Amino acid sequence: MIPFNLPHLTGKETEYIAEAILKNGKLSGNGEFTKRCQRFFTEKYGFKKCLLTTSCTDALEMAAMLCELKPGDEVIVPSYTFVSSALAFVREGAKIVFADSMSRNPNLDADRIEELITPRTKVIVPVHYAGVACDMDKIMEIAGRHHLIVVEDAAQAIDSYYKGKPLGTIGHLSAFSFHETKNIISGEGGLLGINDERFIRRAEILWEKGTNRAEFFRGEVNKYGWCDVGSSFLPSEMTAAFLWAQLESMEEIQSKRKMLWNEYYRLLKPLADQGRFTLPDIPDYATNNAHMFYLVYPNLEERTTMIKKLRDADILAVFHYLSLHSSPYYADKHDGRDLPQCDRYADCLVRLPLYFDLDIETVRHIAEIIAR
Ligand SMILES: Cc1ncc(COP(=O)(O)O)c(C=O)c1O
């Protein structure tokens, strides 16, 4: 069976994990490898500060805590996304106001955000689906006018850009994932990006179980104690050491993924031109980080037929999110608006195998099966 995803090892992971143990003598969090990874992100992309977390879900939870929501405050989230984009804010007592996607791609429709804003709206959560940017100028302009916080869900968006700006550095806060299905992995893992200085001190405290231990380790205070709420959001040095091996190989990983992605696109374009499906859409303002290759079929039946055809050929292709506004947990809390584009992507989108160790012949084979 050709899997949908296969985690890639660069070969340096175990060496760096051993180094964390034998040389640095530190396995808990916030050690040398954590600092090295965080420095990499701040220097390469220009965050004001970033903190490694144990998952993107944790980074989103930290972001939601930093927003200091009151019960009933409203947060605008696309319905076509992973549960965590909404769940992190639900845990803080927020009401989720679900936004529809665009017809051209699954990102939330920035032109229709304003109609969702009420006096209770506090946060907008743009999710950069497949690592392709939402229209951030429009979103930031609306947020600025209504004094809203923007939390970018950049789970899939590492090393991707909007008009030359790295995704995750545009909103006030952002969250990345290093789950094994992402381009750069550490098993489970994530990153909180902070672009607004007012959040930095509290973020460090939330990260370290509600204490100012990070300040203590830097020698800024002579004892540390309980200052705020928080949790154990920081990963161990083993996770950070693994991640460092991946970050060192980022260019190689990205260029191989882009090569495979481009081959899918080249081979499937003639079928898209015949109207069999639509290909991923990358607007002029966005780059492609080759996180995902997806097709959107005209209806559920045609998608189901294609998934079966691929499975019969030992190829695992998978659909993606189910609309959150009609999920068992949120359906009776949703305000009843139809979100037709989200439902269309839930029914019609299928993702093809894409991972570093996939070879170009296999991509050609998959495209051939799709063409039959
Ligand atoms: C858009 C989005 N947000 C958040 C997450 C959660 O990431 P993690 O598994 O690192 O918690 C995912 C996971 O795939 C995702 O796709």
Ligand as a Chemical Component Dictionary entry (heavy atoms), coordinates in Angstrom:
data_LIG
# 
_chem_comp.id                   LIG 
_chem_comp.type                 NON-POLYMER 
_chem_comp.pdbx_formal_charge   0 
_chem_comp.three_letter_code    LIG 
# 
loop_
_chem_comp_atom.comp_id 
_chem_comp_atom.atom_id 
_chem_comp_atom.alt_atom_id 
_chem_comp_atom.type_symbol 
_chem_comp_atom.charge 
_chem_comp_atom.model_Cartn_x 
_chem_comp_atom.model_Cartn_y 
_chem_comp_atom.model_Cartn_z 
_chem_comp_atom.pdbx_ordinal 
LIG C1 C1 C 0 -5.329 23.642 10.929 1  
LIG C2 C2 C 0 -4.849 22.839 12.091 2  
LIG N1 N1 N 0 -4.793 23.400 13.307 3  
LIG C3 C3 C 0 -4.353 22.721 14.381 4  
LIG C4 C4 C 0 -3.937 21.412 14.279 5  
LIG C5 C5 C 0 -3.475 20.685 15.508 6  
LIG O1 O1 O 0 -2.093 20.391 15.446 7  
LIG P1 P1 P 0 -1.427 19.424 16.529 8  
LIG O2 O2 O 0 -1.706 18.028 16.116 9  
LIG O3 O3 O 0 0.054  19.762 16.446 10 
LIG O4 O4 O 0 -1.981 19.776 17.853 11 
LIG C6 C6 C 0 -3.983 20.773 13.041 12 
LIG C7 C7 C 0 -3.572 19.370 12.921 13 
LIG O5 O5 O 0 -3.402 18.792 11.890 14 
LIG C8 C8 C 0 -4.437 21.496 11.911 15 
LIG O6 O6 O 0 -4.529 20.934 10.684 16 
# 
loop_
_chem_comp_bond.comp_id 
_chem_comp_bond.atom_id_1 
_chem_comp_bond.atom_id_2 
_chem_comp_bond.value_order 
_chem_comp_bond.pdbx_ordinal 
LIG C1 C2 SING 1  
LIG C2 N1 SING 2  
LIG C2 C8 DOUB 3  
LIG N1 C3 DOUB 4  
LIG C3 C4 SING 5  
LIG C4 C5 SING 6  
LIG C4 C6 DOUB 7  
LIG C5 O1 SING 8  
LIG O1 P1 SING 9  
LIG P1 O2 DOUB 10 
LIG P1 O3 SING 11 
LIG P1 O4 SING 12 
LIG C6 C7 SING 13 
LIG C6 C8 SING 14 
LIG C7 O5 DOUB 15 
LIG C8 O6 SING 16 
# 
